[in-house]
Amino acid sequence: MYTDKIAAAVADTDGVAVLYGGKPIQAVFFSSADGRTVDAVEVWGNSVPYLQSVDSPEGEGVPNYESQVTLTTQEFKDAFLKAQPTASLEGDPASWVGTIERTQSGSVHAITIGGVTVSGAQARQIFSLRSASFDVSLSGDTFTFSVTGFGHGVGMSQYGADAMAEEGKGYVEILQHYYTGVTVEECPAEYLPQ
């Protein structure tokens, strides 16, 4: 039964911590990646040594792994101008989307729209996308975002971790794969609840 598996996992890891340099990490996670996780600096602007980009084997059957968001040119314009009122979205909509810079993992690092550059994370929020791993195209008066994965992309992918477990990998190996340079050991006393 599923609850039995959860209870066993909790019991088996009681008192265990994921540490970097002897201190507990911020173990961020998300749903599913586009084949690689994203370096923290590319999403949040600060480099974290254990939150680097790594391969992520997502496995089969990830729900909504690929999704689309379609917006009329007016909806696209309204959404972007609400967030970035200085953008210039006049004339031919084919000229509205400019340069797209990608991270090493392939997600959008920055995109220029109407002369204003925003991060992939900002574009994800503005257009209600499932991740910053997207392509955008225009057909007639409709913009289409083709999106892969779900979440911010930093740290451990839940579906990637599940795929690794299905391959027979243990939790220590999975954690050390997603969190670069960490140790998994007994939690130091100073970090335990008093």
ABEGO torsion letter per residue (X at the ends): XAAAAAAAAAAAABGBBBBBGGBBBBBBBBABBAGBBBBAAAAAGBBBAABBBBBBBAEBGBBGABBBBBBBAAAAAAAAAAABAABBBBEBAAAABBBBBBBAAGBBABBBBGGBBBBAAAAAAAAGBABABBBBBBBEABBBBBBBEBEAGBEBBAAAAAAAAAAGBBAAAAAAAABBGBBBBBBBAAABBX
